[in-house]
Amino acid sequence: MLFLAPVGSILALGFAFYLAVSILRMDEGSDKMKEIASAVRIGAKAYLKRQYLGVALFFIVVFFILLALSLFKYLPIFVPFAFLTGGFFSGLSGFIGMTIATQSSGRTAAAAMKSLNSGLRVAFSSGAVMGLTVVGLGLLDLSIWYYFLDWYYSVHPLSIGADKIGAITSTMLCFGMGASSQALFARVGGGIFTKAADVGADLVGKVEAGIPEDDPRNPAVIADNVGDNVGDVAGMGADLYESYVGSIVATSALGVAAGLGLAGVTVPMVMAAIGVIASIIGTFFVRSKEDANQLVLLAALRKGVFTSSLIVAIASYFLIKYTLGLEHMGVYWSVISGLVAGVLIGLSTEYYTSSTFKPTKTIADASVTGPATVIISGIAVGMMSTAVPVLVVCSAIMASYFFSGGASNPNAGLYGIAISAVGMLSTLGITLATDAYGPVADNAGGNAEMSHLPPEVRKRTDALDALGNTTAATGKGFAIGSAALTALALIAAYRDQVYLFGKTMDLSLMNPSVLIGLFVGGMLPFLFCSMTMRAVGRAATKIVIEVRRQFKEIAGLMEGKAKPDYAACVNIATVAAQKEMVMPSLLAIVAPIVVGLFAGINAVGGLLMGATVTGFVLAVMMANSGGAWDNAKKYIEEGHCGGKGSLSHKATVVGDTVGDPFKDTSGPSLNILIKLMSMVSIVFASFIVKNTLFK
C-alpha cells in the first residue's frame, strides 16, 4: 500500500499542473491590468531570488556542519543530504505557489467583471495549485527517501538486532530540519517585507493623505501587493509543507517505537495520499451564487473542506482496519479526533475574526472613541479567542492518546497523538487552497482599484478579499493547531532519539534542568516576536519616509499627473527583510543546541515543552487579533460606523496597522519556531549527549 504515496504525489502535482494551465489560459484584462500584474510579478520574483541566494549560503554552511558530524559518527551519512532536499522542496513549493498567485490576481479581477463566482473560481484555483503542490512535493520527498533508504539497507544490512524500519524513519526525521529552516526564513523574511510595505502604505496613504487603499498614487502600493505574495503565499506554502512532512515522519518514527513496524509507517503515508484524492474532489464543490455576502462565500468554501474531510474519515476506517487490524481500530478514532479538531479550530477562528459575528463588530463599535479603544478591544478579542483552540487541542490530545491504547502502552498513545496531527493535515491540499486564495483576492482588488474598473467589480473583489481575511486567519489557526500536535510528536521523537544513544530522560518538574528548560522555552516565543515586530517597525519606518518624500518631491503625484517610483519601495522592503530576518531565524536554531550543551538533554526537553505551550497560545492570540482588526476596518468601509474616511475608519486603520505584524509576521512564524527547535534537537541529539557540560 505504500505505493499509494508516490501515486498520490503524481496525482497532486498533475492536477495542480492542470489548474495552473487553466488559469494561464484565462483573460488577464486590459493593458493597464496587465501592466500592474506584471509589476507585482517582477517585484515578487526579484525578492524571492534575493532571499533564496541568502538562504542558500545558510544551507551550504549547515550542510558542511552536518557532514562533519556525520564523518565523526554523530549522524548517519544521509542526514546532510536529507537536510538539503527538505529545504529544496520546501522552497520550491513556495516558489511555484507564488508564481501562479502573481499570474492569477489580474485574471481574478478580469473574471470578477463577469460575476462573483467567476472571480472566486480563479482565486480559489490559484490557491488549490499552492495546496496541491505542497502535498505533492511533500509526498514526493517522503517517497524518494523511503524507497532509497529501504533499498540501501537491503543491500547493506544493519547489524544483528537493529531495526531497518527504525533506521529509515530516524534518518527521514532529519530532513524536516531542512524544511523547517527554509520555512522559517520564508515566513519571517516574507512577513517583514509584506507588513513593512503594508504599514507604510496605510499610514501615509490612508491616514495622512486620505487616499483609498490600493490607490495608484501611493508609491508603496506595488510593494504591498508584492508582499502579499512573498509572505502569505510563498511563506505560508513553505510553512505548511514543513508541517505536513514533519507530522508524517514523526508519526512514522513513533509507529516504530510503538511496535507497529512497517504498518505504523504505512498508515500516515497512505492517509496523506487519500487526502490528496479527497482534496481534489473537494475543489469541485466550491461554487457561489452571485451574492456578495461573506456568509454565502464562507459556505461555498466550507462545502469543499467538509466534503474532503468526510472522504478522509470514511477511507481512513478501511485503511486502518486492513493495515493495523481490528485490535488497533482505536487509532481510527484518533484520526477522527484530529479531523474534528481542525474543523472546530477553523470555526472558532471564523467566529472571532469574521465581521459577520459579534467580536469583530465590537472592535468596530469601539472605533467611535478612537484608536486606543480599537487596540484594547482587538487585544482582548485575541486573548479570549485562545480558549477554544486550547481546549480543542487538549481534547484531541486526550482522546487520541487513550483511543489508540495509551493507557496500556504509552508509545501507542503517542502514536495516536501524532496520527491525529496527520488526520488534521490530511486535507491540506484544499485547506491551504482556502488560505492561499486570500492574497490573490487582495491583489485582485488592488488591480481593480489601480485600473479604475467599474464600482461593481471592486465590490466583488472586496467581498472576496474580506472572505480572504477570514480564511487566512482560519488557515493560521489550522496551522498552529496542527503545529502543536506535531510538536508534541516531535518531542516524543526527540526522547526516543536520546534513548537510542543509551540515555534515559527525567522530565519530572522536580528536576531543576527541566525547570530551567521550561522557563527558557516559555520565554523564547516572546523574544522571537519582539525581534520580528521590531524588525517590521524598522522596515516600515523606511517605507514611510520614502512615501512621504515622494508625495512631497514628485510634482503632480497627488493630482494623478505624475507616476510614483514603485521600485524604490520594493527595493527598500527587500533589503530590510533580508537583513532583519537573520537574527530571529538563528535564534530557533541556536537556542536548543546552547541549552543542551550547558544544561543537558532534560533541559532541552523542558525547553521544547515550554516553547510549545506559550508559542501555541501566543500565535493564536496574535493571528486572531490581527484578523479581527483587519475585518473591523473592512466592516466600517462597507458603510458602518461612519464609513470610509470617517474618524472611526481612521481609528480602525491604526488598529489594522498594529495587527499587520501580529497576524502576518510574528504569529504565523511561531508554529515554525516550535517545530524547528524540535527538529534541531533531534538532529543534534547525539552531539549534545556526548558533549554536554552537565552530565
N, C-alpha and C positions, 0 to 999 in steps of 0.2 A: 504493500500500500504506500510505501514511501515514494514510489514513483509518481504519485499524485502531486507531490511538492513541485518538482520541475514542470509537470504538466500545468499546474496552477500558475506557475510563473509565466509560462508561454501564453496561456490564456489572458492573463492580466496585461502583459505587455502588448499582445496582439490587439486586444480591444482598445487599449489606450492609443495605439497607433491609428486604429480605425477612427476613433473620436477626433484625434489631432488632425488627420487628413480632412475629415468632415468640416471641422472648424475652419481650416485654412481655405476651403473652397467657398466659404460664405463671403458675402459682400462686406467690405471694410468701410463703406460710406464714401463721403465726399473727399476731395483732395485735402481739405483742411483737416478732416478727421484722420486721414492717413498720415498727415504731417505730424499731428500731435502724438498719435500712437507710435510713430517712428522715433520721435524724440525720447519718449519713455523707454522704448525698447533699447535704443542705443545707450542711454544712461544706465539701465539695469545691467546690460552685458558688460559695460566698462567697469561697473562696480564689482561684479562677480569675478571678472578676470583679475582685477587687482587683489581681491580677497583671496582667491584661490592660489595666487602666486605666494602671498604671505603665509597661508596655511600650509602650502607645500613645503616651505622651509621648515616649519614646525614638524611636519610628518617625517621629513628626512632626518632631522636631529633625533627624534624619538625612535625612529626605526633603528638607527645605529646603537642607541642606548639599549633597546630590547635585544638587538643582535648580540651585543656584548654580554648581556645577561644570559642569553641562550648558550653562547660559547663557554660561559663559566658554569653551565649546567643548572642555572636557576630556573630556566624556562625551556619548554620544548622548542626545537628549532623553527617550527612552523609559526610560532606566535608573532614574530615581527612581520611576516608576510600577511597573516590574518589581520593584523592591525592596519596594514596598508589597504587591503581590499575593503575592510569595513568603512574606512574613511572615503575611499574612492566611490563606492556605490552610494553612500550617504550624500556626498556632494553631487553625484550625477543625478540622483533623484530630484534634488532641489533645483538643479540647473534645467532639467527637462521641464519640470513643472512651471518654472518661472518663464521659460521661453514660450510655452504655449499660452500662459497667462498674459504676457505682453502682446501676443498676437490676437488675443480674444477680446480685449477691452473695447477697441474701436468697433469690432464686429458685434459686440453686445449692444453698444449704443445704436448701431445701424439696425439691428434686429428689433430693438425697443421702439423704433419708428413704426414698425408693423403692429406689434402687440406686446403686452406684458409677458405672455407665455413664451414668445419667441426670444425675448431678452433673457428670461430665466433659463431656457434650454441651452443657450450658448454659454452663459456664465457657468451653469452647472456642469455642462460637458467639459469645460476647461478645468473645473475643479476635479472632475472624475479622472481626467488624464493624470493629474497630480496624484490622486489617491491610488489609482491602479498602477502607476509607475512605481510608487513607493513599495506596495506589496509585491509587485512583480520582481523588482530588483532585489528586495529582501529575500524572497524565496529562492531566487537565482543564486545569491551569495551563499545562503544556507545550504542549498543543494550541492553546489560546487565543492564546498568544504567537506560536507558529509561524505560524498562519494569518493572524493580524493583521499581523505583520511582512512575511509573504510578499505580502499584498495591498498594504501600504503601499509597499514597494519596487517593486512592479509599477506602481503609479500614479505614484510619484516615483522614477524610475530613478536609480541611482547614477552617479557619474562614470565615464567610459570607463576600462575596465581594472579597476574594482572588482568584487568578487565578492559577489553578492546573498546566497547561502547563507552566506558567511563573515560578512557584516554581521548576518544574522539570528542565527547562533549566538553571535557576540560579544556581542550585546545580551542574549540569553537567559541567558548565563553570569551576568549580573549579578543576576538575580532570586534566584540562590542565596544571595546575601548576606542578603537579607531572611529567607529560610527558615532560614539558619544562625543569624542573630541571634535570631529567635523561639525556635528550638530550644535555644539556649544558656540564654536566660532561663528557659525552661520546665524544662530539665533541672536547672540549678543551683538555682533557686528551689524547685522541687518536691522536689529531693533534700535540700535543707536542711530543708524542712518535715517530710518523711516521716521522716528519720533523727533529727531533734531529738525528735519525738514518740515514735519507737520506742525510742531510747536512754533517754529519760525514763521511759517506761512499764516497760521491762525492769529498769532499775537500781533503781527504788524498789519496783515491784510484785513482780517475781520474786525479786530478790536480797535486798532489805531486808525487805519484808513477807511474802515467801514465798507469795504467792498465784499461781494459774495465769496463763498467758498469756491475754489477752483476757477476764480476769475483769471483770464489770461494775462491781465496786467500785473499779477503777483509774480515776482521773479522766482519765488520758491515753489510754485505750483507744480512744475515738472519734477523737481526733486521730491516733492511729496508723493507724487504718483509713482516715481521710481522706487521710493522707499516701501510703498505698499507691496511691491513685487519682491524686492530682495529680502524684506523682513517677514512678511506674512505669508508668502508663498514659498520661496526658496528656503527660508529659515524654518518654517513650520514643516516642510517636507523632510528636511534633514532631521529635524527633531523627532517626528513620528516614525521615520524609518528606524531610528535608533531604538525607540520604544518597542517597535514591532519585533525586530530581530532579537533585542535583548530579552523580551519576555519569552520568546520561543526557546532560545538557547539555555536560559536559566531554568525553564521548566524541564527541558531535556536532561540537564545535569541533575536536577532534583529527582527526576524519574529514575535515574540510575541509582542514586543514593537510597531511594525508596524500595529498591529491589525489583523494579518493573522491567529492567533491561531494555531491549530494543523496542518493546511495546510502549514504554514510557516516552521514548523519543518519537515514535510514530504518531502518537495522538496529537501533540501540538503542531507537528509539521503538516499532517493531513488536514487538521482542523483549519489551518491557515489557507490551505488550498480550497477547502469547502467555502471559506469566507470569500475567496475571490469570485467563485461562481455566484454566490449569494449577492455580492456587491454588484456584479454585472447585471443580474436580474433586477435588483432594486433600482438601478438607474432608469429603467423603462417606466417606473411608476411615478416619476417626478414630473408632474404636469400641473398647470394652474389655469384658472379661468381669468378672464380679463377684468380683474378686480384688484385694485392697488390697496389691498388690505393685508396687514402683516400677518394676521391670524390665518388667512387663506393661504398665503405663501408658506408660512410655517407648516401648515397641514400638508402642503404638497411635498415638502422636503421630508417631513416625518414619515409620510407614506412609504417613501423609498427606504429609509433607515429601518423602520419597523418590519417591512417585508423581508429585508436581508437578515435581520436578527431572528425572525421566525424560521427562516430556512435553515440557518445555522443551528438553532435549537433542535429542530427535527432531525437533521442529518447527524448531529453530534451523538444522539442517542444510539444510532446504529453503529457509528464509528467506535464508540467506547464498548458497546456490547460485544462486537466481534473482534476487537483488538485486545482489550483488557479482560474481558469475560464478565459474567454476571456478578462474580464476587467483588468486582470493583465498580459497580454501577453508581456508587456514591459519587465518583468522580464526575459523572454526568451532571449531577446537581450542583457541583462546584462550578462547572461551566455555565450553567443557568444563572447561578448567583452572580457571576461576572457580567453576563449579558444584561441582567436586570439592573445591576449596579450602574452600568454605563448609561442605560436609558434613564434611570432616576436622577443621576447627576446632571444629565442633559436637560431634563425637565426642570430641575431646581435652578439651573443656570438661566434658563429661559425666563423663569418667573422673576428672578432678581434683576435681570438686565433688559428685558423687553419693555418697550414703552406702553404696551397694552395692559401691563399689570401695575399694581399699587406702588411697589418700591421705587421704580424709576419715576413714576408720576409724582411721588413725594419729593424727589430731588428737584423736579421741575417746579413744583409749588414753592419750594424753598428759595427759588431764584428771585422772587419778588423782593427779598430783603438783602440781596447782594451775593457776591462770590463766596464770602466766608461761610454763609449758611449752606450754600451749594456743596462746598467742600466737606463741611461737617456731616451733612446728610449722606453724601456719597461714601465717605469712610465708614459711617455707621451701617449703611446697607451692605457694604463689602464684608464687614465683620460679622453681621448677622447671617450672611449667606454661607458662612463656613460650616454652620451647624449641620445642615442636611447632608452635604457631601461627606463630612467626617463620620456621621452616624451610618451613612450608607456603606462607606468603605469598611467601617468596623463590623457591620453586619455581614458584609461579604466575606471578610476575613474569618469571622467566627463560623459562619455557615460552611464555607468551602473547606475549612480545616476539619470540622467534625464530619461533614458529609463524606469526605474521602478517607476517613478512618484514622484521623489524628489521635483519637482517644487511646487507641491501642498501638499505633505506630506513628510517632511524631513526624518521621520523614515522609510518610504518606500524606499526613496533614499539610506539610509544607508544599508537597507536590500539588495538593488541591488548591492552595492559595495561588500558586504560580499558574495553574491551569485556568483559574478564574480570570487572571490578567489576560491570558491568551483568548479566553472567551470574549472579554471586553473589547479586545483589539482585533478579533477575527473579522469584523465587518469594517475594518479601517478603510478599505477601498472606497466605500460610499460615505462613511463618516467624515473622512478627510475631504471628500468632494464638497460636502456642505460647508466646510470651513474655508477651503481654498477658493471657493466661489465668491466669497465676500470681497477680497481685494479686486477681483475682476469687475464686480458690480460697482465698486467705489471708483475705479478708474474710468468705467463707462460713464458714470455721472460727470466726472471731470471732463471727459471728452465732449459730452453733450453741452456742458456749460461753455467750454472754450470754443466750440464750433458753432455756438449760437443756434442750437437746434430748437424746434418748437417747444413751448412750455409743457405740453403733454408728454413729450419724450423725457424731459427732466423729471417730471412727476413719476414716471415709471421707473427710471433709474434710481430715483431717491427711495422708492418703495423697495427696490431690490437691495439698495445699499443699507437701508435700515434693517432689513432682514439679515444682511451680511454681518452687521454688528452683533446681532443676537447669535447667529450661527458661529461666528468667530469666538464669542465668549463661551458658547457651548462646547466648541472644539477644544478650547483651552481647559475647560473643566474636565472634559473627557480625557485630555492628555495628562493632566496632573493626577486624575483618579487612577488611570492605568499606570502612571509612573509610581504611585505609592505602592500598588500591589507588586509591580515589577521590582521595585527597590527592596521590598521585603524578601522576594525570591532571591535577589542578588546577595542580600546579606546572608541568607541561608547558604547560598553557593560559596560565599567567602568562608563561612565557617567550615564547610566541607573541604574547601581547598586547604585550609590550615590543617585539618585532620590528616590530609594526605602526606603532610610533612612531619607526622608523628607528634603533633602538638594538640593539646586539648584547650578549650576555651572556657573561662569562668566569667559569664556575663551577668553575674549577680550584682545588684545595686550596692551590696556591701563591699564590693571590690573597688578600691579608690581609682584604679586605672579606668574602669568603666565610667565612673562618675566624671572623671576628667574628660573622657571622650564625649560623654553626653553634653556637658556644658559647652565644649568647643564646637561640637556638631550643631547644637542648638543655636549658637551664635553665628555660624558661618552663613546661613541664608540671609541674615540681616546685613552682615558685612558685604556680601555679594550684591545685594540690592542697593546698598548705599553707593557702592562703586559704580554700578551700572546707571543709577539715576543721576549721579553727579556727572557721569560721562555724557548723558543726554543733555543735561543742563549746560555744560561747557560747549558742546557742539551746537546746541540751539542758539546760544548767545552769539556765536559767529554767524549763524544764518540770519538772525535778527539784525545784526549790524549791517550785513551785506544788503538785505532787503531795504532797510532804511536808507542806505547810501544810494541805491538805485532809484528809489522814489524821489530822492532829493536831487540827484545829479543828472538823471536822464530826462531831458526836456520833453514834455508831451506824453510821458508814460501814463500818468493818471487820466489823461484825456483820451487814451487809446490810440494816440497818433504815433507813438514810438513802441518798439518791441523791447521787452526786458532781456537781460542776459541770463537765460535759464542755466546755461552751462556752468556759470560761476558758482551758483548754489549747489549744483550737483557735485562739483569738484570739492567744495568745502565740506559737504556732508561725507563724501567718500574718504577724504584724507582723515577727517576727525574720527570716523567709525573705525578705520583700520588702526589708528593709533590707540584709541580708547578701549578696544576690545581685548587687548593683550593681557592686562593685569587681572581682570575678573576671570578670564578663562584659565590662566595659570593657577589661580587660587584653588580651583577644583582639582587640579592635577597634583599640586604640591602638598596640599593640606593632609591627605591621608598618609602619604609617604613620611612626612615630617613627624606627624603624631605617632605613627607606627615605630619609627626609628627611636624616638625619645621616650615613648610611654608604653610600647608593646602592642601585641596583637589584640588584647582585650580592649585597650583604649580605642583602637580602630573600630572594633565592633560597636562601642558606645558612640563614637563619632558618627557612624553611619545611621544608627538608630535616632540620635538626636537631630541630625540634619533632615532625616526623612519626616519626622513629626513636624518640626517647625517649618520646613520647606513646603510641605503639603498645605498646611493651613495658610501660610503667608501667600502662597501662589494663588489659592482660591480667592482669598480676600482681595488681592491686588487685581486679578483678572476681572472679577465681578464689579468691583468699584469702578474700574476704568470703563467697562462695558455699559454700566448704568449711567455714568456721567455722559458718555457719548450719545446714548439714546435719549437722555433727558434733553440734550441740546437739539436733537432732531425732532423730538416731540414738540418743542417750542417753535421750531422752524416750520412745522405743519400748521401753525396758527394759534397755538395755545399760549396762555400766559403772556400775551402781548405780541407774539410772533417775531419774525426776523427783524433785526435792527433795534429791538427794544432793549431796555436795561436788563430785563430778565434774560434775554438772549445772550447779551454780552457776559452776564454772570455765569451762564452755563458753558460758554466758550472757555472761560477761565477754568471751570471745573473739568471740562474735556481735556484742556491742556495739561492739567495736573494728572489726569487719568491716562494720558497717552503713554508715558513711560511705565506706568503701573501695569497696563494690560498688554502692551506690545513689546516691552523690553525686559524689565525685571521679572515680572510674574511668570511669563511662559518660559523664561530661561531657567527657573528654579527646578523644574522637573528634570531637566538635563543635568543640572548640578548634582542632585542627589543620586542619580544613576551613574554619572561619570565617576563620582568618588567611589562608588561600589565597584565599578569596573576596574579602576586603578588599584583598588585594594586587592582584588582578585589576581590581577596580573603581577603585582609586586609582592604577593603574599610570601613567596619563598624567600625573596631578598630580605623582607622585613623580619621573618622568623629567624634567619641566620645572622642578621646584623643589628638587631635591636639592642639599644643600650640598657633596656630594662628587662632583665632576664627573669 
